[in-house]
Amino acid sequence: MPSSPHTDAWHEAVMRRDHLMRHLASAIQLGVDAVGGTRTAPGQRLRLSIEFLDFVADSMAAMSIEWERRKADIVAGWPAS
C-alpha cells in the first residue's frame, strides 16, 4: 500500500493474517499427503481445512480491495493534514 497520511493499522494487521492462513494451508497439505491423501478420512478432514483457509484468505483479499476503494471515498473529502 502506498504511503499515506491516512494509515490503516487495523487493515494492515488483518491482511498479515491472510498471509499466515496461506502459509498454514501449505503446511496442512503436507499432512494430507502424509495420511494418504483424500482417499482417507483424516486426509479429507485436512483437505477441508485447507479449502476453508483458502476461502477465508480469498475473501479477505477481495475485502481488502473493496476496503481500499471505500477508504479512498471516505478520506477524499478530508482536509490535508
N, C-alpha and C positions, 0 to 999 in steps of 0.2 A: 504494500500500500504506500503511495507517495506520502512524503512528509506533509503534514497539515497542521494548522494551528488547532484544529478540532480533533485531537487524538481520541481514540476509541479503545480504551484499555479492556473493556469487557469483551468487545468483539474480538480483539486480538487474542485474549485468553481462551475464549471458546474455540477459536479456529486452531489454536495449538492442540486442543483436544482432538480435533479432526485428524491431525497427523498421527497422534497416538493411537487412535482407533484403527487406522490403516496399518500401522506397524503391528498392532495386536492381531489383526486379521491375518497378516502374513505369517506370524508366529503360530497361530492356531492351525494354519494349513499344514504345518509340519506334523501336528498331532493327527490330523485327518489321515495323512499318508502313513503315519506310524501305526494306526489301528486298523489298517486295511481298506481305507477309502470309504466311500459312501455305500458300499455294499454291506457295511456293518452298522449296527445301531449306534455305537459310540461315534463312528465317522459321520453318520447322518446328523447327530446332535451337534457335533463340532462344526460341520458344514453349515448348518442352520445358524449357528452363532456368527460365522463369517458373513453369511448373507445379511444378517441383521446389522452387523457393524458396517458393512459396505453401504447398506441402505441409509443408515444414520449419517455416515460420512458424506454420501452423495447429497442427502437432504440438507446437511449443514452447508455444503459448498453452494448449493442453489440459494439458500437463505442468505449467505454471505453476499452474493451478487445482488440480490434484492435489497439487502440492508444498505449496501454502498449507494444504490440509486436513491433509496429513501433518505439516507443521511444527507446526500447531496441536496435534495429538495429542502430538507429541514434547515440546513446551515446556509443555503443560498441567500436568504434574506437577512442573515445576521451581519451586524457591522464588523468590519475587520478589526482584529484585536491587536 
